[in-house]
């Protein structure tokens, strides 16, 4: 079983480590130094255990480009690239990609090597807003 690994924003920068919610505050404890950061729980994202095509760790709250093969792979039939958001869904007990259309795609149903992290919902929300 893998150990849980988290990230959260601290003073506008990402910090990584173990999550501690045992007190009134939320903390990330850096593994190498054991330094404790008090963070905003809303920006906390757990590592999915997967990496994108550029070997970046994929966390809850990441915005991911999903590069589709032609339609035989399903998914977005009229486009080759789709912007999605990484979330944990209790109903599935699984990591999913949330699509703009509102439907979810489980990680097991996509080619992980075609995924590319392009930001997070905390610093690049404009990717999720419709273009007029």
C-alpha positions as CSV (number, residue, x, y, z in Angstrom):
1,X,0.0,0.0,0.0
2,X,1.4,3.4,-0.9
3,X,1.6,6.2,1.6
4,X,-0.7,9.2,1.0
5,X,1.1,12.3,-0.3
6,X,-0.4,15.8,-0.4
7,X,0.1,19.3,-1.6
8,X,-1.4,22.6,-0.6
9,X,-0.8,26.3,-1.0
10,X,1.3,28.2,1.6
11,X,1.9,31.9,1.0
12,X,1.2,31.4,-2.7
13,X,3.6,28.5,-3.2
14,X,3.0,24.8,-3.3
15,X,4.2,22.7,-0.4
16,X,4.3,18.9,-0.4
17,X,4.2,16.2,2.3
18,X,2.0,14.5,4.8
19,X,-1.4,15.9,5.8
20,X,-2.2,16.7,9.4
21,X,-5.8,17.7,10.3
22,X,-5.6,16.7,13.9
23,X,-5.9,20.2,15.3
24,X,-8.1,23.2,14.4
25,X,-5.7,24.1,11.6
26,X,-4.6,22.0,8.6
27,X,-0.9,21.3,8.2
28,X,1.4,19.9,5.6
29,X,4.5,18.3,7.1
30,X,7.4,18.3,4.7
31,X,9.0,14.9,4.6
32,X,12.6,15.8,4.2
33,X,12.8,18.5,6.8
34,X,9.7,17.8,9.0
35,X,8.9,21.5,8.6
36,X,5.2,22.1,9.4
37,X,3.2,24.5,7.2
38,X,-0.2,25.8,8.2
39,X,-2.2,25.6,4.9
40,X,-5.8,26.3,3.7
41,X,-7.7,23.0,3.6
42,X,-9.5,24.1,0.5
43,X,-6.2,24.0,-1.5
44,X,-5.2,20.6,-0.3
45,X,-4.9,17.9,-2.9
46,X,-4.0,14.3,-2.6
47,X,-1.6,12.6,-5.0
48,X,-3.4,10.2,-7.3
49,X,-0.4,7.8,-7.5
50,X,-0.2,8.6,-11.2
51,X,2.1,10.8,-13.4
52,X,1.2,12.6,-16.6
53,X,3.0,12.2,-20.0
54,X,5.7,14.7,-18.7
55,X,6.3,12.7,-15.5
56,X,4.5,15.3,-13.4
57,X,2.6,14.0,-10.3
58,X,-1.2,14.2,-10.8
59,X,-3.1,15.6,-7.8
60,X,-6.7,16.3,-6.9
61,X,-7.5,19.8,-8.3
62,X,-5.2,19.6,-11.3
63,X,-6.4,20.7,-14.7
64,X,-5.4,18.2,-17.2
65,X,-5.3,18.2,-21.0
66,X,-6.6,14.9,-22.3
67,X,-5.2,14.1,-25.7
68,X,-7.7,11.9,-27.5
69,X,-6.8,9.5,-30.3
70,X,-9.3,9.4,-33.1
71,X,-12.9,8.4,-32.1
72,X,-12.2,4.7,-31.7
73,X,-11.1,5.5,-28.1
74,X,-14.4,7.1,-27.3
75,X,-14.5,10.3,-25.3
76,X,-14.7,13.6,-27.2
77,X,-15.7,12.6,-30.7
78,X,-15.4,16.1,-32.2
79,X,-12.1,17.2,-30.8
80,X,-8.6,15.9,-30.2
81,X,-7.9,17.7,-26.9
82,X,-10.1,18.1,-23.9
83,X,-9.6,20.1,-20.7
84,X,-10.7,18.2,-17.5
85,X,-10.3,18.5,-13.8
86,X,-9.0,15.8,-11.4
87,X,-11.3,14.9,-8.5
88,X,-12.0,12.0,-6.1
89,X,-15.5,10.7,-6.3
90,X,-16.8,8.9,-3.3
91,X,-19.7,7.4,-5.3
92,X,-17.2,5.5,-7.5
93,X,-14.4,5.4,-4.8
94,X,-12.1,6.4,-7.6
95,X,-10.1,9.2,-9.2
96,X,-12.0,10.8,-12.1
97,X,-11.6,13.5,-14.8
98,X,-14.5,15.9,-14.6
99,X,-15.6,17.1,-18.0
100,X,-17.1,20.5,-18.8
101,X,-20.2,18.7,-20.0
102,X,-20.7,17.4,-16.4
103,X,-19.9,13.7,-17.0
104,X,-17.0,12.0,-15.3
105,X,-14.4,9.7,-16.8
106,X,-12.6,7.3,-14.5
107,X,-8.8,7.1,-14.8
108,X,-9.0,3.4,-15.8
109,X,-11.0,4.4,-18.9
110,X,-8.3,6.7,-20.4
111,X,-4.8,6.4,-21.6
112,X,-2.8,8.0,-18.7
113,X,0.1,8.6,-21.0
114,X,-2.0,11.0,-23.0
115,X,-2.7,13.2,-20.0
116,X,-0.9,16.5,-19.4
117,X,-1.1,18.6,-16.3
118,X,-1.5,22.3,-17.3
119,X,-2.3,23.9,-14.0
120,X,-4.6,23.7,-11.0
121,X,-8.1,24.9,-10.2
122,X,-6.5,27.3,-7.7
123,X,-4.2,29.2,-10.1
124,X,-5.7,28.6,-13.6
125,X,-9.5,28.8,-13.3
126,X,-9.7,30.5,-16.6
127,X,-9.1,27.2,-18.3
128,X,-12.5,25.9,-17.0
129,X,-14.5,28.9,-18.0
130,X,-16.3,28.9,-21.4
131,X,-14.8,31.0,-24.2
132,X,-17.2,33.5,-25.8
